[in-house]
């Protein structure tokens, strides 16, 4: 019988299908003899039914008439080999996925055959079998709609009492294999989005509701993995730990997007179930308590990770009650949440009670032990004293009474760079969370000025007092009542549902106080010298969002602090004019001006919250720069330029002026007639290998680029505007005094020095011609170089006599000074604070300089 299977027959014909089904019906036992035939028959039937569904409906009519699915089930019962269930699940999955006829799908889902296969006791210890089974469930879920789903459920008294597809799928929701978890999510989302009222009631009834709390518990365990990784990375940084953090972050965000997709299905009570689980299992016992300010580096990772997770939840999970409850919780002192954490909280908990992401979550794991975070700050409830020290003092402390909202502001004023960035990210995320009521944002002090004015205008139009009185009153009673009412509503919800009482009089303060506190914190941020430029850009973006139109809310002290900070930054930038990279300073400033302007005017913050998990080293002073490293000096120059640009743009912003498209920089000046560049015949493009130059000012020298291979060259140092080069040229014997350029290197940063023991030797440092930071393709998303750091080269030039060596040194120093002076001259309008305060006049001056003799300003006029 089995040999007749291989006789010649049209493969895609009804006769062949009839033959296969007849032979399959005759199978009474499955063993090693006929196993291969059964597997091939199952596979071929799947091909024929798929072909017939698209070309000949009689194929599937015959399939239904013979009730072949029943034979599939019978074969499964007879099988003792793992290969038969594998092929059967694959066969049914292929058929369901490829059937287009709705009538065919109805047949496949009827007669309880699918439910039998779903609930069959497969041996899932075989990973391949589990994979086929999960694919089978996913294939079925892909064909669900309001008509087909009724074929897979059992009902009693118009209520769903059994839904095997859903129940069996969520059994694997927390499987250790990520592909399995992903497939289960697809199945559940397909079920949720059908929108069947009876199925939805089944899903949200006990014990199925435990699935949603288990999802959050599983998510919490992933968060704990992230806490551990970040903590370990701070102790032992490396590329492996960075990639591990990235992988966990991707999983965490995928989980949150899954929550968002579940909520978008619109199933009643699911949003409430997820909200309650997030608050009770994650937010109250872990994230919010761990925001307490730390005074040791060991605890920093917990704070930073919690700030990131808080941003993620607010940004991705779109539930109004969740967002508003979290904001209301920020007005509580951090000690309020210790009852949820059993009195011991921080961002990095011990292993007690927590499972890995490959294990099914345990609700008791929320009782894990950890350590307290501590804070040295006062409870500042007003904006009195607008100095940065007024927001947080290290000596006058009120650890337990400091509200979490004030903790965020305290991090902005006194935290390290990642804490500042994390706090700013939370404030920016809150500002962009559409689910938050505007009154809640106003109470936080981050309601944008345009929305604040709009609300005041509406109050003036509908209020009982005169419109002018209400619009311009700083103590708008209607607005204050509205804010207090909305916030009180959520405070009462927290008390009623979660048992947390709020005992603070801060709610009765002026509605302008929170705004002043935020403004004070941002101004103090711009006065700090130990914060990275990119973090300051986030602060600048937030300031622009809060005050997009006018400078009215800046007081004289704010302006004074910002001016002092600007002057300090300008002073630091001036030092770079005589540093390693003056030839690229103007280019960097122009590039970063455009980047900063684009970032300030964007609708989104310039950095993603996940960046707090990948801190970068800040090189803001010469002490931070490794000795002799031009690459590190270039990074420092780039950082200082970015800081200067944002502070300069904030100066313009405080005047209520629009930002110009380009920085105010003088155009290039003409070269003096007797300069070495003119004499040599070089143009602005600079010396290229093979370029002919006049060697009238050159000094003969020798240099060996390889051991034992000394070469003779003529040496020139040349500056053209803000560029300069060290040139080694070979003399043309038949065309003296001309020669051809063989080697050229940057003039800036060459640090010329005559050897102490050999006065005819001149040592030169040769730095790269460009910085990797100017090429985004060479940097990854976290600002770290994809390539190895550049290493400076060294030239040692040997001259015939000491006087020639000294002459070469003087030539280099003179040309470097010309270059420095030209850079300083062009930057003069940008570096002068008093000039910056009269932007209109300065713009006119710069504009006129383009068409007048200012273009010919001598290079040493500064």
Secondary structure by P-SEA (a helix, b strand, c coil): cccccccccccccaaaaaaaaaaaaacccccccaaaaaaaaaaaaaaaaaaaaaccaaaaaaaaaaaaaaaaaaaaaacccaaaaaaaaaaaaaaaaccccaaaaaaaaccaaaaaaaacccccccaaaaaaaaaaaaaaaaaccccccccccccccccccccaaaaaaacccccccaaaaaaaaaaaaaaaacccaaaaaaaacccccaaaaaaaaaaaaaaaaaaaaaaaaaacccaaaaaaaaaaaaaaaaaaaaaaaaaaccccaaaaaaaaaaaaccccccccccccccccccaaaaaaaaaaaaaaaaaccccaaaaaaaaaaccccccccccccccccccccccccccccccccccccccbbbbbbbbbcccccccccccccccccccccccccccaaaaaaaaaccccaaaaaaaaaaaaaaaacccccaaaaaaaccccaaaaaaaaaaaaacccccaaaaacccccaaaaaaaaaaaaaaaaaaaacccccccccccccccaaaaaaaaaaaaaaaacccccaaaaaaaaaaaaaacccccccccaaaaaaaaaaaaaaaaaaaaaaacccccaaaaaaaaaaaaaaaaaaccccccccccccbbbbbcccccccccccaaaaaaaaaaaaaaaaaaaaaaaaaaccccccccccccccccccccccccccccccccccccccccccbbbbcccccccbbbbbbbbbbbccccccbbbbbbccccccbbbbcbbbbccccccccccccccbbbbbbcccccccccccccccccccccccbbbbbbbbbcccaaaaaaaaaaaaaaaaaaaaaaaaaacccccaaaaaaaaaaaaaaaaaacccccccccccc
